[in-house]
């Protein structure tokens, strides 16, 4: 659990905690304590964090590959032949 806490800044953790508390209040009409919200957040990060992170890396890699391929098309200069 401590490794999960190191991955998020205190500010980001607080934003996500507040979001969970608001979600439970609005959608489930249930009060969620900060302690319970942190427990849910830790659980989600532990079980989904690596999957979401790896997918983001794959998406970024595909986007970068597409942009690099565009460089050839956009900026290719024909070479003069003597």
C-alpha positions in Angstrom: 0.0 0.0 0.0 2.9 2.4 0.7 4.1 2.1 -2.9 0.7 3.2 -4.1 0.8 6.3 -2.0 4.2 7.3 -3.4 2.8 7.3 -6.9 0.4 10.1 -6.3 1.2 13.6 -5.1 -0.7 14.7 -2.0 -2.6 17.2 -4.1 -3.7 14.5 -6.6 -4.6 12.0 -3.9 -6.8 14.7 -2.3 -8.5 15.5 -5.6 -9.3 11.8 -6.2 -10.4 11.3 -2.6 -12.8 14.3 -2.9 -14.0 13.0 -6.3 -14.9 9.6 -4.7 -16.7 11.3 -1.8 -18.7 13.4 -4.2 -19.5 10.4 -6.4 -20.9 8.4 -3.5 -22.9 11.4 -2.2 -24.4 12.3 -5.6 -24.8 8.9 -7.3 -25.3 6.6 -4.3 -26.7 9.0 -1.7 -24.1 7.6 0.7 -21.7 9.5 2.9 -18.1 8.3 2.4 -15.5 9.2 5.0 -12.1 10.3 3.8 -10.7 7.1 5.4 -13.0 4.9 3.3 -12.4 6.9 0.2 -8.6 6.4 0.7 -9.2 2.7 1.1 -11.2 2.5 -2.1 -8.6 4.6 -3.9 -5.8 2.4 -2.7 -7.7 -0.7 -3.8 -8.4 0.7 -7.3 -4.8 1.8 -7.7 -3.5 -1.6 -6.6 -5.7 -3.5 -8.9 -6.1 -1.1 -11.9 -3.1 1.2 -11.7 -0.6 -0.9 -13.6 -3.1 -1.8 -16.3 -4.1 1.9 -16.8 -0.5 3.0 -16.8 0.6 0.4 -19.3 -2.3 1.3 -21.6 -1.3 4.9 -21.4 2.2 4.1 -22.4 1.0 2.0 -25.3 -1.3 4.8 -26.4 1.6 7.4 -26.1 3.9 5.1 -28.0 1.4 4.7 -30.9 0.7 8.5 -31.0 4.5 9.2 -31.1 5.0 6.6 -33.9 2.2 8.2 -35.9 3.8 11.7 -35.4 7.2 10.4 -36.4 5.8 8.8 -39.5 4.2 12.2 -40.3 7.6 13.8 -40.2 8.7 11.9 -43.3 5.6 13.0 -45.2 5.5 16.6 -44.0 9.2 17.5 -44.1 10.7 15.2 -46.7 12.8 17.2 -49.2 13.4 15.6 -52.6 17.0 15.1 -53.3 18.5 16.6 -56.4 20.2 14.1 -58.7 23.0 15.3 -60.8 
